[in-house]
Amino acid sequence: MNGAQSLVKTLLRAGVDVCFSNPGTSEMHFVAALDEHPDMKCVLGLHETIVTGAADGYARMAGKPAATLLHLGPGLGNGLANLHNAKRARTPLVNIVGDHATYHGHFDAPLTSDVEGIAGPVSDWVRSSKTSYRVAGDAAEAVAAARQAPGHIATLILPADCAWSAASGAADAIEPPHPLAVSADAVSAAVDWLRSGRKVALLLGDQALMSGNLELAGKISAVSGCELFAPTSNRRIMRGAGRVAVERIAYPVDVALERLANFEAVLSFGADEPVAFFAYPDKPSRVLPEACELLPVAGVRQDIAAALTAVCEALGAENAAPPVVEFALPEAPSGAITPDAAAAVVARVLPENAIVIDEAITSGRSLDRITRGAVAHDWLQITGGAIGCGFPLATGASVACPDRPVLGLQADGSGAYSLQALWTQAREEQHVVTLIFANREYRILKGEMRNVGVTQVGRNALSMLDLRRPNIGWVDLARGFGVSGESVETVEDLAAALQRGFSEKRPYLIEAVMP
Ligand SMILES: Cc1ncc(C[n+]2csc(CCOP(=O)(O)OP(=O)(O)O)c2C)c(N)n1
């Protein structure tokens, strides 16, 4: 057995059985080793941003890490933006990055690069295997590091000679440590606040947004009257009819400030203090009122379910009925495709148990409110603000859940970063429908120019914010990658197109041309 073979067997033993990849020469022994294992599903992405974004989407739905296969520093570098998003999502992920053979590095061949240096900022754990005999043990540690709560990015660098030289065998899986225990003091302080009759919010992130935990939060809210919030950007929210609703803190600072203005305490479970996405002249970075107390009942490394259970029991709320959302759809809209009208269409056509990928940017501002009473579904968001994650997340989520329909709500500017994922969707015959919000501009940035106080927008600025001249031919591009689709200009046609897309059970792209 060589190092690469010991690596693949170790990954499989540890439950990692999907590898999103874009290989090169230094990874050929790893590719050969993967080839010996049909139980390892290998999925090619045509750019590394697809590979890392798909691994993120996969893990968010599968609840366990995938591996990526990346080619030295430049391959890893191409995947950085979506690794950043994955790190912000606290997604478990194992990067395997090939490198030159250990003795080849000092010759300074063209692809020589500082792989560890590139990996560091987007990884929680980085190691370069020193010999072929150490690869299996390093891989087992990498998977355990990735799986440690709440989820981490582990990057294992595999020099080519460590892949091709002899190894002694696979390593056993290492159990990651349990999440940290919750403090009894924090629980009783939370209960005191909830009984105080003052205005209290629960801020729910991470595992607190999964259905069982949401119900516990709902029970606490039913008994105490506290309100339920989630951060602006989240790894995964289970929502829709039958679920306990949480309100996401709005992206615009002024809206967030106003909504949170009267709260006296925020009790957080799996979420950090909410802050403004950006700083703006004359606006605060913090969105909680100054006098509001922030009490972290469970941090992301702690046992969030145990914290919610403890608070629920201490309040005597175990048997309370959580406030669940009733199935309720908005009226059918008509006419032009505005964000509100599109959201109403999405709510009405969403299939049961769908996975929604939200990179709709400004076109998605009303989705949260308007789709609230749709059938039960999962909602995955862009977590790190690095645009270009939508198509890859959809692709990875579909690998994790091939029987569930996936709906990508995709702003056009962001979509243009990573649309090659359509090709992977076609090749994998995925049930993914993508709705492109074609407003043909970087609309958010026009607003942000005003927000930072720039009042004059001239030719140069406009040329950087406008996507016309020429218009992007989305349907033609999709066809080129093997995905059929259509372009629509009214919400009536959009509704029909989405229904067609969902009935096809293969990838489909709809360009919604917006006024
Ligand atoms: C990797 C990365 N590059 C650039 C940006 C800056 N940026 C933020 S939003 C945006 C454009 C968004 O336009 P679009 O996706 O069309 O959405 P719209 O604002 O029109 O709704 C850009 C370029 C970013 N957030 N991430």
The ligand as an SDF file (V2000), in Angstrom:
LIG
                    3D

 26 27  0  0  0  0  0  0  0  0999 V2000
  -15.6490   37.6190   -3.5520 C   0  0  0  0  0  0  0  0  0  0  0  0
  -16.3400   38.9340   -3.5620 C   0  0  0  0  0  0  0  0  0  0  0  0
  -16.0330   39.8500   -4.4850 N   0  0  0  0  0  0  0  0  0  0  0  0
  -16.6760   41.0350   -4.5230 C   0  0  0  0  0  0  0  0  0  0  0  0
  -17.6280   41.3270   -3.5940 C   0  0  0  0  0  0  0  0  0  0  0  0
  -18.2660   42.6970   -3.5700 C   0  0  0  0  0  0  0  0  0  0  0  0
  -19.6770   42.6080   -3.9440 N   0  0  0  0  0  0  0  0  0  0  0  0
  -20.6490   42.5400   -3.0220 C   0  0  0  0  0  0  0  0  0  0  0  0
  -22.1400   42.4310   -3.6800 S   0  0  0  0  0  0  0  0  0  0  0  0
  -21.5170   42.5100   -5.2450 C   0  0  0  0  0  0  0  0  0  0  0  0
  -22.4010   42.4970   -6.4310 C   0  0  0  0  0  0  0  0  0  0  0  0
  -23.7300   41.8690   -6.1900 C   0  0  0  0  0  0  0  0  0  0  0  0
  -24.4720   41.9490   -7.3740 O   0  0  0  0  0  0  0  0  0  0  0  0
  -25.5370   40.8510   -7.6930 P   0  0  0  0  0  0  0  0  0  0  0  0
  -25.0380   39.5230   -7.3130 O   0  0  0  0  0  0  0  0  0  0  0  0
  -25.9640   41.0160   -9.1100 O   0  0  0  0  0  0  0  0  0  0  0  0
  -26.7220   41.2060   -6.6970 O   0  0  0  0  0  0  0  0  0  0  0  0
  -27.6090   42.5300   -6.6320 P   0  0  0  0  0  0  0  0  0  0  0  0
  -26.8570   43.4840   -5.7760 O   0  0  0  0  0  0  0  0  0  0  0  0
  -27.8040   43.0540   -8.0100 O   0  0  0  0  0  0  0  0  0  0  0  0
  -28.8810   42.0940   -5.9840 O   0  0  0  0  0  0  0  0  0  0  0  0
  -20.1470   42.5910   -5.2310 C   0  0  0  0  0  0  0  0  0  0  0  0
  -19.3000   42.6450   -6.4460 C   0  0  0  0  0  0  0  0  0  0  0  0
  -17.9310   40.3310   -2.6320 C   0  0  0  0  0  0  0  0  0  0  0  0
  -18.8470   40.5080   -1.6830 N   0  0  0  0  0  0  0  0  0  0  0  0
  -17.2940   39.1510   -2.6550 N   0  0  0  0  0  0  0  0  0  0  0  0
  1  2  1  0
  2  3  1  0
  2 26  2  0
  3  4  2  0
  4  5  1  0
  5  6  1  0
  5 24  2  0
  6  7  1  0
  7  8  2  0
  7 22  1  0
  8  9  1  0
  9 10  1  0
 10 11  1  0
 10 22  2  0
 11 12  1  0
 12 13  1  0
 13 14  1  0
 14 15  2  0
 14 16  1  0
 14 17  1  0
 17 18  1  0
 18 19  2  0
 18 20  1  0
 18 21  1  0
 22 23  1  0
 24 25  1  0
 24 26  1  0
M  CHG  1   7   1
M  END
$$$$
